[in-house]
């Protein structure tokens, strides 16, 4: 039997799909109608974002159908179900482990917001320190001026 991850990589290469954003679903019964398949996949995968089913074929050597699904954006592997309940029982879901270079290319820049807040917080501290320094300079000038106004000798 072909290993599922090898099948996933080969199918993605052949179809031009991004393997880092794709899933392979195995164990779909041959008699599962397209409507039943679509409903089961939609129920399990809709929380992960937009996707498209690139293929759903019967593999004679396996005795069941397999499907290739590609997501349009970053695939959060921690949310991917390991199995999808469908006709005939649970269908197994396989995906590639997160590649080191795929993370920077595919992942939305979610940490940007906290970084901006941290930078803004530091800028606020710097601004406040700058305002205090400016106020101190004005106060020093004001004190000097006040001394002159009061007729204090130079």
N, C-alpha and C positions, 0 to 999 in steps of 0.2 A: 504494500500500500504506500502511496505517495504521502510524505509527511505534509501536514496542513500548511506549515509556514513556507515550505518549498513551493507548494501549489499556489499559495498567495503571492509570493514573489514572482513566480513564473507568469501567472495570470495578469498581474499588474504590468509586468514588463511587456507582455504581448499586447495588452489593451491600451498601454500608455497611461495607466492610472498611477497615482502617487501611492506607493506601498505604505508610506508612513501615515497616510490618512485613510487606509482601507481596512476592511474586515472581510473575513471569509466565514461564511455560515455553512456548516455541514450537518447532515442528518435530516434534511427536508425530504419527506416521503415523496415517492414518484407521483402518487395520486393527489398530492396537495395542489389545489387549484390556485391560480395566480391571485385571485381575490383573497383567499385565505393566507397566502404567503405575504401579500402586501399589508394586510391588517396586522399580522403578527409582528412583522418587521417594524411597521410604523409605531405600534404600541411600545415596542422595546427600545427603539432608537431615536424617537422624536426628541427626547430631552438632550441629545448630544449635538443637535444642530442639523443643518441641511445636508442631505445625502442623496445619492442616486444609485440605483441598482444597475450595475454594469453588465451583469450576466446571471443567469439562473438556469443551470443545465443539469441533466441527469448524467451521472458518472456510473457507467455499467459496472466497472471494476469495484466500485464502492457499494453499489446497490441503493444509492439515494442521490438526491439532487444536492448541488452545492451552489452557493450564490456569492457573488463579489459585490461589495458595497463600498463606494468611495464617498467620503465626506468632503464638502466644498472648502472647509476651513480646518483649523487645528483640531485634532482628535484627542480629547482628554481621556487617556487610557484608564484613569481611575474610575470613570463613570460607565465604561463599556461593560455590559452584562456578559458573563461567561457563557450563559445559555439563554436561549429565547424560547419561551413556551409557545408551541405551535401544534399543528396537526400531527398526530402520531407521537407526541411527547416533547422532550426538550431538544432543541437544535443547538449544537456547539458553535461557539463563536471564537475565532482566532484572529489575532492581530500581531504585528511585529512589535518587538520591544522598542521603546523610544530610542532613536539614534541620537548621538551627541550633536551632530550638525543639523538635524531636522528640527530640533527644538528652537533654534534661533530663526530658522526660515519660516516655519509654519505657525509657531505660537504667537497669538496676539500679544501685544505688549501690555499685559495686565499690570505688572508692577509699576508702570509709569505713574499712575495716580499717587501711590504712597510716596514715591520718590519726589514728585512735585510738591507734595505736602511737606516733606522733610526739608526740601530746599526752600520752600516758602517760609517755613518756620525758622530756618537759619537766617534767611534774608530779613525776616521780621526782627530777630534778635540783633542782627547787624545794624538794621535801620534804627532800632531803639538805642543802641550804643552810640551810633552816629549822632542821633538827635540829642542825647545827653551830653556828648562832647561839644556839640555846637552850642547847646544851652550854657554849658560851662564857660565857653569862650565868650558868649554874649554877656554872661554874668560877670566875668572878669573885666570885660570892657566897661560894663555898666558900673561896676565897683570903682574902676579907675575914673570913669567919668563922674561918678557921684562924689568921689574924693575931690576932683577938680572943682566941681560945682560948689562943694562945701568950703572951698577956699583952702584946701589942704596944700601945704607947700610941696613942691616937686623936688 
